[in-house]
């Protein structure tokens, strides 16, 4: 059983979803996050200031509304605010006005020592373009030193479509955090598909951590009814017997 010591009431929903290694929800499509203004893609380049509007899509361009003109200037302004609440409000303001240097600002805020600032920054991750959002979530869950950030990342991953989650959980078997690895390997087995089973075998064979090597044989046995001494033996058996299973790991 996993337990995250999360710092605010806003994480209550995550605690309920993350309390056990049950199956994730099965969304079929990428959820569309709600934003305070019109949907905008973050291309990673500085956007045309004339196209960046304040909340609601009306008013002066954001560059005239108080935000610094460049990411380095934004970081300097962010760092100058000694009060965590002021930094939290600054990242919230940045997220509300559009995609200007959003990813860079998020990354800076996610390194903040304040839990409330990191929590505010995580709320903006779903606003990133899909590919960059996924990459950042995996990066955070694998190596971020904040338990809170890792918890938020895992919670966000759990809302993604099944195929996307499976690939991400495979990567997370190499997370430096044991609690992330534990959830990732259990969720990967829970999918009970040929694709996820093969990811499980690959993760077992390439595992860096002893807990993954110890847990994988049990999960593989649950899925195919055979106990193997190693990943190589399991892969050889699967190559000979794959045709006996349907796509959802039911034997003929």
Buried (B, 14 or more C-beta within 10 A) or exposed (E): EBEBEBBEEBBEEBBEBBEEBEEBEEBEEBEEBEBBBEEBEBEBEBBEBEEBBBBEEEEEBBBEBEBBBBBEEBBEBBEEBEEBEEBBBBBBBBBBBBBBBBBBBBBBBBEBEBBBBBBBBBBBBBBBBEEBBBBBBBBBBBEBEBBBBBBBBBBBBBBBEBEBBBBBBBBBBBBBBEBBBBBBBBBBBBBBBBBBBBBBBBBBBEBEBEEBBEBBBEBBEEBBEEEBEEBEEBBEBBEEEEEEBEEEBEEE
